[in-house]
Protein backbone atom coordinates (compact mmCIF):
# COMPACT_ATOMS: atom_id res chain seq x y z
CA UNK A 1 0.00 0.00 0.00
CA UNK A 2 1.28 3.41 -0.94
CA UNK A 3 -0.57 5.80 1.40
CA UNK A 4 -2.30 8.74 -0.23
CA UNK A 5 -0.84 11.76 1.56
CA UNK A 6 -3.71 14.00 0.44
CA UNK A 7 -6.11 14.46 3.36
CA UNK A 8 -9.46 12.81 2.78
CA UNK A 9 -12.31 11.64 4.99
CA UNK A 10 -13.53 8.17 5.85
CA UNK A 11 -16.71 8.39 7.83
CA UNK A 12 -16.12 11.18 10.33
CA UNK A 13 -12.32 10.94 10.49
CA UNK A 14 -9.65 12.53 8.35
CA UNK A 15 -7.30 10.11 6.69
CA UNK A 16 -4.66 8.91 6.27
CA UNK A 17 -3.91 8.49 9.97
CA UNK A 18 -0.37 7.84 11.13
CA UNK A 19 -1.25 4.30 12.11
CA UNK A 20 -3.94 1.89 13.25
CA UNK A 21 -3.16 -0.42 16.14
CA UNK A 22 -4.18 -4.02 15.51
CA UNK A 23 -4.13 -6.17 18.63
CA UNK A 24 -3.47 -9.79 17.67
CA UNK A 25 -3.67 -10.80 21.32
CA UNK A 26 -3.78 -9.31 24.80
CA UNK A 27 -1.69 -12.19 26.15
CA UNK A 28 1.91 -11.51 27.21
CA UNK A 29 4.62 -13.68 28.79
CA UNK A 30 5.86 -10.75 30.86
CA UNK A 31 4.05 -9.33 33.88
CA UNK A 32 5.61 -5.87 34.01
CA UNK A 33 4.57 -4.12 37.21
CA UNK A 34 4.11 -0.79 35.38
CA UNK A 35 1.81 -2.29 32.72
CA UNK A 36 -1.99 -2.15 33.15
CA UNK A 37 -2.19 -5.88 32.40
CA UNK A 38 -2.94 -6.47 36.07
CA UNK A 39 -5.88 -4.03 35.85
CA UNK A 40 -7.32 -5.42 32.63
CA UNK A 41 -10.79 -6.95 32.95
CA UNK A 42 -10.94 -8.24 29.38
CA UNK A 43 -10.50 -12.02 29.12
CA UNK A 44 -7.30 -13.27 27.45
CA UNK A 45 -7.68 -14.12 23.81
CA UNK A 46 -6.36 -14.07 20.26
CA UNK A 47 -7.75 -12.39 17.15
CA UNK A 48 -9.23 -14.74 14.60
CA UNK A 49 -6.79 -14.99 11.73
CA UNK A 50 -9.43 -14.20 9.14
CA UNK A 51 -10.53 -11.13 11.07
CA UNK A 52 -6.93 -9.88 11.26
CA UNK A 53 -6.42 -10.36 7.53
CA UNK A 54 -9.77 -8.75 6.66
CA UNK A 55 -8.97 -5.76 8.88
CA UNK A 56 -5.58 -5.29 7.26
CA UNK A 57 -7.15 -5.52 3.80
CA UNK A 58 -9.86 -2.97 4.67
CA UNK A 59 -7.33 -0.54 6.11
CA UNK A 60 -5.14 -0.86 3.03
CA UNK A 61 -7.86 -0.71 0.41
CA UNK A 62 -9.31 2.47 1.91
CA UNK A 63 -5.97 4.16 2.61
CA UNK A 64 -6.91 4.61 6.26
CA UNK A 65 -3.37 4.78 7.64
CA UNK A 66 0.29 5.01 6.74
CA UNK A 67 0.97 1.74 8.55
CA UNK A 68 -0.70 -0.92 10.66
CA UNK A 69 0.98 -1.35 14.03
CA UNK A 70 0.63 -4.73 15.74
CA UNK A 71 0.13 -3.42 19.23
CA UNK A 72 -2.30 -2.44 21.96
CA UNK A 73 -1.84 -5.00 24.70
CA UNK A 74 -0.10 -8.37 24.60
CA UNK A 75 2.78 -9.79 22.59
CA UNK A 76 1.77 -10.14 18.90
CA UNK A 77 4.37 -12.81 18.08
CA UNK A 78 2.47 -15.23 20.35
CA UNK A 79 -0.31 -15.48 17.74
CA UNK A 80 -0.04 -18.93 16.17
CA UNK A 81 -0.65 -17.50 12.69
CA UNK A 82 1.54 -14.44 13.19
CA UNK A 83 3.66 -15.05 10.11
CA UNK A 84 0.64 -15.86 7.93
CA UNK A 85 -0.76 -12.45 8.90
CA UNK A 86 2.56 -10.76 8.02
CA UNK A 87 2.60 -12.53 4.67
CA UNK A 88 -0.95 -11.38 3.96
CA UNK A 89 -0.02 -7.79 4.75
CA UNK A 90 2.94 -7.99 2.41
CA UNK A 91 0.83 -9.43 -0.41
CA UNK A 92 -1.71 -6.64 -0.02
CA UNK A 93 0.99 -3.97 0.20
CA UNK A 94 0.17 -2.80 3.73
CA UNK A 95 3.20 -1.52 5.71
CA UNK A 96 3.46 -3.22 9.09
CA UNK A 97 4.94 -1.96 12.32
CA UNK A 98 5.65 -4.53 15.02
CA UNK A 99 5.79 -3.61 18.70
CA UNK A 100 7.33 -6.45 20.68
CA UNK A 101 8.67 -7.00 24.18
CA UNK A 102 11.68 -8.69 22.55
CA UNK A 103 11.35 -11.91 24.52
CA UNK A 104 11.10 -14.17 21.46
CA UNK A 105 13.52 -12.38 19.14
CA UNK A 106 16.42 -14.55 20.27
CA UNK A 107 14.70 -17.80 19.29
CA UNK A 108 12.88 -19.38 16.37
CA UNK A 109 10.48 -16.45 16.02
CA UNK A 110 13.37 -14.07 15.51
CA UNK A 111 14.96 -16.36 12.93
CA UNK A 112 11.75 -16.61 10.91
CA UNK A 113 11.12 -12.89 11.24
CA UNK A 114 14.35 -12.28 9.31
CA UNK A 115 12.48 -13.30 6.16
CA UNK A 116 9.80 -10.64 6.62
CA UNK A 117 10.70 -7.06 5.66
CA UNK A 118 8.67 -4.82 7.98
CA UNK A 119 8.25 -1.07 7.83
CA UNK A 120 9.14 -0.63 11.51
CA UNK A 121 10.05 -2.70 14.55
CA UNK A 122 9.72 -1.24 18.04
CA UNK A 123 11.37 -3.18 20.85
CA UNK A 124 9.91 -2.26 24.23
CA UNK A 125 13.10 -2.62 26.22
CA UNK A 126 11.68 -0.39 28.96
CA UNK A 127 14.09 -1.76 31.60
CA UNK A 128 17.60 -1.44 30.12
CA UNK A 129 19.76 -3.01 32.85
CA UNK A 130 19.73 -5.99 35.26
CA UNK A 131 18.49 -3.99 38.25
CA UNK A 132 15.43 -2.63 36.44
CA UNK A 133 14.75 -5.81 34.45
CA UNK A 134 13.28 -7.42 37.57
CA UNK A 135 10.27 -5.14 37.07
CA UNK A 136 9.36 -7.20 34.00
CA UNK A 137 8.70 -10.36 36.04
CA UNK A 138 10.09 -12.41 33.20
CA UNK A 139 10.21 -15.65 35.17
CA UNK A 140 13.35 -17.67 34.34
CA UNK A 141 14.59 -15.33 31.61
CA UNK A 142 17.75 -13.49 32.67
CA UNK A 143 18.64 -10.00 31.54
CA UNK A 144 21.83 -11.25 29.82
CA UNK A 145 19.86 -13.80 27.80
CA UNK A 146 17.27 -11.18 26.93
CA UNK A 147 19.95 -8.67 25.93
CA UNK A 148 21.85 -11.06 23.68
CA UNK A 149 18.66 -12.27 22.02
CA UNK A 150 17.46 -8.74 21.22
CA UNK A 151 20.82 -7.47 19.98
CA UNK A 152 21.70 -10.53 17.92
CA UNK A 153 18.34 -10.30 16.17
CA UNK A 154 18.68 -6.55 15.67
CA UNK A 155 22.10 -6.80 14.00
CA UNK A 156 21.04 -9.71 11.78
CA UNK A 157 17.77 -8.05 10.77
CA UNK A 158 19.35 -4.65 10.14
CA UNK A 159 21.93 -6.25 7.88
CA UNK A 160 19.25 -7.97 5.83
CA UNK A 161 16.70 -5.13 5.89
CA UNK A 162 18.56 -1.81 6.27
CA UNK A 163 15.48 0.19 5.31
CA UNK A 164 13.42 -0.96 8.29
CA UNK A 165 13.00 1.60 11.06
CA UNK A 166 14.01 0.36 14.50
CA UNK A 167 13.01 1.94 17.77
CA UNK A 168 14.26 0.89 21.18
CA UNK A 169 11.87 2.14 23.85
CA UNK A 170 13.03 2.99 27.35
CA UNK A 171 10.98 3.76 30.45
CA UNK A 172 11.64 7.04 32.27
CA UNK A 173 10.42 7.46 35.85
CA UNK A 174 11.61 11.01 36.44
CA UNK A 175 8.17 11.85 37.81
CA UNK A 176 7.07 9.23 40.29
CA UNK A 177 3.46 8.06 40.25
CA UNK A 178 2.62 7.87 43.93
CA UNK A 179 -0.71 6.12 43.50
CA UNK A 180 0.84 3.55 41.18
CA UNK A 181 3.73 2.89 43.54
CA UNK A 182 1.29 2.66 46.44
CA UNK A 183 -0.38 -0.21 44.60
CA UNK A 184 2.61 -2.02 43.09
CA UNK A 185 5.72 -0.80 44.90
CA UNK A 186 8.67 1.37 43.76
CA UNK A 187 9.26 1.78 40.04
CA UNK A 188 12.63 3.31 39.22
CA UNK A 189 14.09 3.33 35.71
CA UNK A 190 16.29 6.14 34.37
CA UNK A 191 14.86 8.53 36.95
CA UNK A 192 17.47 11.26 36.49
CA UNK A 193 19.15 13.01 33.56
CA UNK A 194 22.48 11.58 34.63
CA UNK A 195 21.16 8.03 34.61
CA UNK A 196 19.37 8.54 31.29
CA UNK A 197 22.57 9.75 29.64
CA UNK A 198 24.59 6.89 31.11
CA UNK A 199 22.14 4.26 29.87
CA UNK A 200 21.84 5.85 26.43
CA UNK A 201 25.63 5.98 26.04
CA UNK A 202 25.85 2.31 26.97
CA UNK A 203 23.15 1.26 24.52
CA UNK A 204 24.48 3.55 21.81
CA UNK A 205 27.89 1.91 22.20
CA UNK A 206 26.27 -1.50 21.72
CA UNK A 207 24.43 -0.37 18.60
CA UNK A 208 27.45 1.40 17.12
CA UNK A 209 29.78 -1.51 17.79
CA UNK A 210 27.46 -3.97 16.08
CA UNK A 211 26.76 -1.71 13.09
CA UNK A 212 30.31 -0.33 12.73
CA UNK A 213 29.12 3.25 12.93
CA UNK A 214 31.49 5.93 11.68
CA UNK A 215 33.49 7.52 14.58
CA UNK A 216 32.35 11.02 13.68
CA UNK A 217 28.73 9.91 13.77
CA UNK A 218 29.31 8.24 17.13
CA UNK A 219 30.73 11.44 18.54
CA UNK A 220 27.77 13.43 17.24
CA UNK A 221 25.34 11.02 18.91
CA UNK A 222 27.18 11.20 22.24
CA UNK A 223 27.01 14.98 22.08
CA UNK A 224 23.24 14.79 21.64
CA UNK A 225 22.92 12.28 24.46
CA UNK A 226 24.81 14.57 26.81
CA UNK A 227 22.22 17.27 26.21
CA UNK A 228 19.22 15.10 27.14
CA UNK A 229 17.12 15.70 30.23
CA UNK A 230 14.90 13.17 31.97
CA UNK A 231 11.69 15.09 32.37
CA UNK A 232 10.33 14.80 28.84
CA UNK A 233 9.75 12.56 25.86
CA UNK A 234 12.74 12.00 23.58
CA UNK A 235 13.23 10.42 20.17
CA UNK A 236 16.92 10.29 19.33
CA UNK A 237 18.36 8.91 16.09
CA UNK A 238 21.54 7.04 17.04
CA UNK A 239 22.16 5.51 13.61
CA UNK A 240 20.33 5.93 10.29
CA UNK A 241 16.79 4.62 10.87
CA UNK A 242 17.63 3.50 14.42
CA UNK A 243 16.04 5.46 17.25
CA UNK A 244 16.05 5.52 21.04
CA UNK A 245 12.79 6.68 22.58
CA UNK A 246 12.00 7.52 26.19
CA UNK A 247 8.53 7.32 27.66
CA UNK A 248 7.75 9.10 30.90
CA UNK A 249 5.94 6.67 33.20
CA UNK A 250 2.17 6.95 32.73
CA UNK A 251 -0.72 5.75 34.86
CA UNK A 252 -2.80 4.58 31.88
CA UNK A 253 -5.80 6.80 32.49
CA UNK A 254 -5.67 6.38 36.29
CA UNK A 255 -5.58 2.58 36.06
CA UNK A 256 -3.64 2.42 39.33
CA UNK A 257 -5.34 5.35 41.06
CA UNK A 258 -7.67 4.42 43.92
CA UNK A 259 -8.66 8.04 44.61
CA UNK A 260 -11.80 9.69 43.25
CA UNK A 261 -10.95 11.24 39.88
CA UNK A 262 -12.65 14.41 38.74
CA UNK A 263 -13.57 14.34 35.05
CA UNK A 264 -11.62 16.71 32.80
CA UNK A 265 -13.38 19.93 31.85
CA UNK A 266 -11.65 20.02 28.45
CA UNK A 267 -8.76 18.43 26.62
CA UNK A 268 -7.28 17.05 23.43
CA UNK A 269 -6.43 13.52 22.37
CA UNK A 270 -4.75 11.90 19.39
CA UNK A 271 -7.41 9.21 19.34
CA UNK A 272 -8.99 9.05 15.86
CA UNK A 273 -6.69 11.90 14.81
CA UNK A 274 -3.43 10.06 14.29
CA UNK A 275 -4.49 6.55 15.29
CA UNK A 276 -7.17 4.24 16.66
CA UNK A 277 -7.22 0.67 17.89
CA UNK A 278 -8.78 -2.64 16.86
CA UNK A 279 -8.82 -5.13 19.72
CA UNK A 280 -8.46 -8.87 19.29
CA UNK A 281 -12.24 -9.40 19.61
CA UNK A 282 -12.96 -6.92 16.80
CA UNK A 283 -13.83 -3.91 18.95
CA UNK A 284 -12.79 -0.58 17.41
CA UNK A 285 -11.50 1.78 20.11
CA UNK A 286 -10.59 5.45 20.13
CA UNK A 287 -6.94 5.16 21.14
CA UNK A 288 -4.07 2.84 22.04
CA UNK A 289 -4.05 3.88 25.73
CA UNK A 290 -7.46 2.29 26.18
CA UNK A 291 -6.07 -1.04 27.40
CA UNK A 292 -9.46 -2.36 28.54
CA UNK A 293 -11.66 -1.50 25.56
CA UNK A 294 -13.74 1.09 27.40
CA UNK A 295 -14.02 3.34 24.32
CA UNK A 296 -15.29 0.65 21.93
CA UNK A 297 -17.61 2.29 19.42
CA UNK A 298 -18.37 -0.75 17.28
CA UNK A 299 -17.22 -4.25 16.41
CA UNK A 300 -15.87 -5.47 13.08
CA UNK A 301 -17.58 -8.84 13.50
CA UNK A 302 -20.95 -7.08 13.45
CA UNK A 303 -20.49 -4.17 11.08
CA UNK A 304 -18.02 -2.64 8.64
CA UNK A 305 -15.28 -0.21 9.56
CA UNK A 306 -16.92 2.46 7.40
CA UNK A 307 -20.22 2.08 9.24
CA UNK A 308 -18.48 2.33 12.61
CA UNK A 309 -16.54 5.45 11.69
CA UNK A 310 -19.62 6.99 10.07
CA UNK A 311 -21.82 6.50 13.12
CA UNK A 312 -23.58 9.28 15.02
CA UNK A 313 -21.48 8.40 18.06
CA UNK A 314 -18.30 8.94 16.10
CA UNK A 315 -19.62 12.23 14.73
CA UNK A 316 -20.28 13.56 18.25
CA UNK A 317 -16.88 12.45 19.51
CA UNK A 318 -15.00 14.11 16.65
CA UNK A 319 -17.07 17.31 16.91
CA UNK A 320 -16.17 17.42 20.59
CA UNK A 321 -12.45 17.04 19.90
CA UNK A 322 -12.69 19.92 17.43
CA UNK A 323 -13.85 22.13 20.31
CA UNK A 324 -11.45 20.56 22.85
CA UNK A 325 -14.39 18.93 24.57
CA UNK A 326 -14.34 15.30 25.66
CA UNK A 327 -17.57 13.53 24.77
CA UNK A 328 -16.73 9.98 25.82
CA UNK A 329 -16.79 9.38 29.61
CA UNK A 330 -13.57 7.34 29.49
CA UNK A 331 -11.78 10.24 27.79
CA UNK A 332 -12.98 12.60 30.49
CA UNK A 333 -11.64 10.27 33.17
CA UNK A 334 -8.37 9.62 31.33
CA UNK A 335 -7.58 13.33 31.22
CA UNK A 336 -9.17 14.00 34.60
CA UNK A 337 -7.34 14.53 37.89
CA UNK A 338 -7.71 13.85 41.58
CA UNK A 339 -6.26 17.22 42.62
CA UNK A 340 -7.77 20.64 41.94
CA UNK A 341 -4.62 22.27 40.56
CA UNK A 342 -3.93 19.34 38.26
CA UNK A 343 -7.56 19.32 37.17
CA UNK A 344 -7.22 22.93 36.08
CA UNK A 345 -3.87 22.53 34.31
CA UNK A 346 -3.95 19.07 32.74
CA UNK A 347 -6.48 19.83 29.95
CA UNK A 348 -4.45 22.83 28.83
CA UNK A 349 -1.26 20.77 28.96
CA UNK A 350 -2.86 18.03 26.84
CA UNK A 351 -3.80 20.56 24.17
CA UNK A 352 -0.31 22.10 24.15
CA UNK A 353 1.51 18.75 24.16
CA UNK A 354 -0.61 16.87 21.64
CA UNK A 355 -1.89 19.63 19.40
CA UNK A 356 1.36 21.58 19.10
CA UNK A 357 4.48 19.86 20.45
CA UNK A 358 4.05 16.25 19.37
CA UNK A 359 3.35 17.11 15.69
CA UNK A 360 6.50 19.25 15.81
CA UNK A 361 8.53 16.26 16.99
CA UNK A 362 6.96 14.08 14.30
CA UNK A 363 8.14 16.56 11.69
CA UNK A 364 11.56 16.96 13.30
CA UNK A 365 12.35 13.26 13.66
CA UNK A 366 10.45 11.98 10.62
CA UNK A 367 9.02 9.17 12.74
CA UNK A 368 5.80 8.67 14.62
CA UNK A 369 5.07 6.89 17.87
N, C-alpha and C positions, 0 to 999 in steps of 0.2 A: 504494500500500500504506500503510495506517495501522497502524504497529506496535502490537502488543498489549503494553503495558507490564507486564502481569502476568507474573511469572516462571513459565515452564513448562520442560519438558524435551523435547529432540529427540535421540533416541539417548541418549548419555551426557553431553550438554552442556546447560547451562541457557540458555534463550533468553528474550527476544531479546538477541543480542549487540549491541555498539555498531555493528559493521560487519563485512562480509566483503570481503576484497580479491580482486578479479577481475582477473587479469593478461591483458589482451588480446594483449600481445606482450612479449617481453624484449628487443626491439630498440630502440635509442636513437641519435639523431643525435649526442648529446654523448658525450664520453669523459672524464667528470670523474675526476680522479686519486683522489679520496676515495671513489669509488663502487666496490663490489665487482664491477662489470661485468668488469674485467680478470681476476678470479679465478673467474668463472663457468665451469663446465664444461658446462652445458646448451647444446645447439645453439640458434642463433637460430630463432625461429619465431613464428607468429601463431595465436591461438585460432580454431578453426573458428566461423564466425558462428552456425551452428545450436547449437553447444555453448554459446556465450556466452548466447544467448537462452534456451536451456533452463535454464541455471544460474540466470539472473536470475529466471525464472518459478518455479523450485523454491524459491529463497530467499524470494521474495515470498509464494507460496502457503502456505508453512509458517511464515511470520513469524519467520524465523531471525534477522534483523538489522534494525536501525533504518535502515541504508542500505547500499548496495553501493558500495564504493570501487574505482574503476578504477586499480589500482596494485599492484604488487609490484616488478617490474623493468620497464624499458622505458618508452617513451612511447606511451600508449594512443591518441593521435590519429593515429598512423601506420597503424592498422588500416584497411584499405580500406573496411570496412563499419562504421566507427565510428559514423556518424550513424544508420545503420539500427538499430544496437544501442541507441543512446540513445532512438530513437523507440519501440522495443519496450518498453524499461523504462518509458517514460512511459505507454504504452497499458496496461501491466499494473500501473501504480500503484506502482512500486518507486523510491524516492528514490535518486538517483545522486550520488556524490561523485567528482569528477575530480581526480586528481593529475597535473599536467603540468609539464614543464620550462619551459614558456612559449615555446619556440622558434617554434611555429607560430601563436601567438595573433595575431601582427601581420599574417598573410596571409589566404588564403581560408578556412582552417580556423576562424580566429577569427571571420570574418564569418558563416560558416554557424552557428557555435556560438551566435551571438546569438539564434537562433530556438529554442534549446533551454533551457528553464528547469530548471536543475539545483539540487539541494539544497545542494551545496557545491562550491566550486572551490578547490583548493590549488595555488598556484604555487610551485614549488621554486626560488626565486631563488638560495638558498644563497650565492652570491657577489655581493654588492650594489654593487660598484664596479669600475671598470676594472682596477685592480691585481689583485683577486682573481678576476675573470672569466676570466683566462687559465687558471685551474685547471679550467675546464669543457672545454677543448680543443674549442671550437666551430667550428673551421675558419675559414671566411671571415666568419662572423658577428661584427660588432663589438658592443661593449657598448652603445654609443649606439643602434644599430638594435634590439638586444634590448630595451633599456629602453623605447624609444618604442612598440615593438610590444606589450609587456606592458601598459603604462599606458594606451595608447589603447583596447585591448580592455577593460581593467578598467573604465574610466570609461563606455564605451558599454554594457557588459553590466550594470553596476550601475544605470545609468539605466533600462534596460529591465526588469531583474529585481531590484528592490531587496531582495527577500526572500532572495536567495541568500547563503549564508555564503561569505565570501572569507577565505582565509588566505595570507599571504605568509610563506614559510619561509626562515629565514636560518641559515647554518652558524656555529657558535661553536667556536673552537679554543682555548679558555682552557686546557684540559689537553691538552698535546701527546701524540700517540701515537707513541712513539719507534720501535716496530717498523714501523708504517705508514710513517713518514717515512724510515726506513732503506730501505724498498722502493721508495718513489715520490718521495721528496724532500720539502722543506718544504711544509707546508700551514698557511697563516696567514690566518684570516678572523675578524674581530671577536674578537681574542684577549685583549682587556682590557675592563674595565667602561667605561673612557673611550671606547674605540673603538665599543663596542656602543651607547652612548648617542648618540654622534655620528651613527652610521649610522641609528639609529632616528629621530632628529630629522629627518634629511634625508629619509628615506622617508615619515615622517609628514607633513612639509610638502608633499610631492608629492601624497599622498592627499588631504590637506585642501584643497589648492588646487584640485584637480580636482573635488572633491565639495562645495566651498563650505561647509566645516564651520563651525559657529558659533564665534566667537572664544573664548568661555568654554570650550567643549568642547576646543578646541585647547590652551588653557592647561592644562586638567586632564590632558590626555594627556601634555604635556611634563613636567608635574610627576611623573607616573608613570614616564616614561622616565628621568628624572634619579635615580630611586631604584633602577633596575635594576643588577644585578651580573652578571658574565659567567660565573660558575661553575655556573649551573644552568639548567634548562629554564624558559622563559617563554612564556606566552600572554597577549598584551596587546591589548585591544580599543581600536583607535585611532579608530574610527568605528562606528556601529551596524552589527553583523554583518560588520565588517572587522577581522581580527586579524593581528598580527605574532607569529610563533612562532620561537623559537630552539631549535636542536638542538645539543647538545654533540657534538663529533666522536666517532663510534663506530668500532670496528674490525670490526663486522659478525661477531661470534662468532669473533674471531681470524682473520679472512680474510687479514690481512696479516702475521700473526705466524708467524715461522719457528721460534720456540723451542718446545720440548716444553711442552704445556699439560696441567696436572693437572686431571682432571675435578672438577667441583664436588661437594661433599659434601651440599649441600642447595640450596634456592633456590625462587624463585617466578617465574612467567611469566604474561603476559596471553594467551598462546596458548590458544585455545579457551575463553577466559574473557571477553574482550571482542572478540575477532576470530579469524579464521583466513584462510588463503589458498587460492585456486584458481588454479593455474598454467595457462599457455596450452595445455598438452598434456592438461589435465584432472586432473592430480594435485591432491589436497587435502592441504594442508600445515598444520602447527600454528600458524605465525605468519608475519608479514610480513617479519621479519628473515631468514628462511630464503631467501636469494636463489638458492640452488642446488638447492632441492627435496630436501634431505637428510631432511626429516621427513615425506615423503609417506606417508600411511597408507591411500591408496586412490585410485582413478582413476574419474572420472565417465563415462568412455567404457566402463567395464567393469561398473560397479555404481552403484546409486543413492546419493545423498547420505545418506539415512537409514540405509542398510546400512553405509556407511563410518563414520558417527558412532555406530552401534550396535555396532560390532565389539568383540571382546575386547581388541584392542590399544588402542582408544580408552578402554575401561573402565579398563585398567591405568594408562594415562597420566593420566587424570583423577583416579583414586584416589591416585596419587602426588602430584599437585599439591595435593590436599587435605591431605596430610601434609608438604608442602614438600619432597618428594622428587622427583628428576628421573629418570623412567623411560627416556626416549629418550636414546640416546648422544649425539646432536647437541645436545640441551638441556644435558647435563652438560658438554660441551665449550664451548658458548656461554657458560655462566656459570662456567666454570673459569678458572684463572689459571696463569701461569707462575711467579709468586713465592709464597712461603709465606704472607707476611702478607696479600697480596691474596686468596689462596685461602681464608684463614680469614674474612676480612671480607666479601668480595663476596656470598656467599649471603645473609648477614644484610641487607646493603644492598639487595639485590634484593627481599627480602620487605618491607622498610620502604618502599622507593620505589614499588613496584608495588601492594602490598596496601593501603597506607595513604595515601601522599602523592598519587599520581596520581589516584585516585578523588576525593580532596579537590579537586584542581584541576579535574577534570571538573565537579564540582558548582559550584565557584566561578565558572568561566568560562562554563558552559553549553555547552561545545563539547568534542568528543573529538578525538583525534589523527587 
